[in-house]
Amino acid sequence: MTLRSLRDLDKDDLLKVIGLQTRRSIADSLLPTIAIFSVGVLVGAGVGLLLAPKPGRELRDDLRNRLQGAGEHIGDNLSAEGASSDRPRAF
């Protein structure tokens, strides 16, 4: 090894040479766990909808009505917020 190649080594390279590795942070193990949990929740919700006791047409109509109601509710909140944003805010 030349002096130049030694200067190019970083911490992980040096630890690998002696058979060690850097300590993993909590985020390194927590984020994949949360992602897997979220996928499980989505799959469970989908299976729950498929196995719902209502017939498909009624279930689709209920979902459509709820989504339209939520869309209108969000639109109303945004328009009300837009009207209130014209007034100066007190911080």
N, C-alpha and C positions, 0 to 999 in steps of 0.2 A: 504494500500500500504506500502510496506517495502522500506527501503532506497535503497536496491539493485534494486528494480523495478523502482524507480525514476531515478536512474542513467542510466538505459537502455532506457529511453525515449529519443526520438530525437525531433527536432524542430517541425516536422509535427505532431507528437503525442500530443505535448503540445498545439499546435494551435487547433487541433481537439477537445481537451478537453474543450477549451473555445469557440468553435464554429466558428473558423476562418480557413482560408487556406492560403498557400503561394501564392504570386503573380506569375502569369504565365509570362514567358518571351515572347518576340516577336517571337522567334524561335518556341516556343510551338504552336503558332497559325499560323505562316507563313508556316512552312513545310507541314502540312496537306493540306493547301490551294494550295500550289504549286503542290503537288502530285495529287490532284483532277483536277486541271487545266491541267496537263500533260496527265492524262488519258482521259480527254475530248478532247484534241487536237488529241490524237491517234485515238479515236473513230470517231471523225469528219473526219479525213483523210481517215479512212477505209470506212466510208459511202460515202465520196466523190469519192473514187475509184469505189465503187460499182455502183454509179449513174452517172459515167462518160459517156459522149456522144459517146465515141468510143466503138466499139464492143469488147467483152472480149478478143478475140485472138489478136487484134491490141494492146490493152492496156497491155496485158501480154508481148507481144513482145517489146513494148516500155520500159516497166519497166525492162525487162531482159537486154536490150541493155544499158540502163542507169546504172544499177547496175554493169554490166560487165565493162563499161567505167569507173565508179567510182573505181572499184577494180583495174583496170589497172593503173589509175591515182595515187591511193594510193601506189601501188607497185612501180611505177616509182619514186614517191617522197621518199619512204623509201630507194630505192636503191641509189638515188642521195644523200640522207642524210647519208647513210652508207659510201659512197665514200668520202663525205666531212668530216666525223668524223675521218678519218685517219689523217687529218691535225690537228695540234694543234690549239686549240681555244684561242683567245685573250679575256681576261676578263677585 
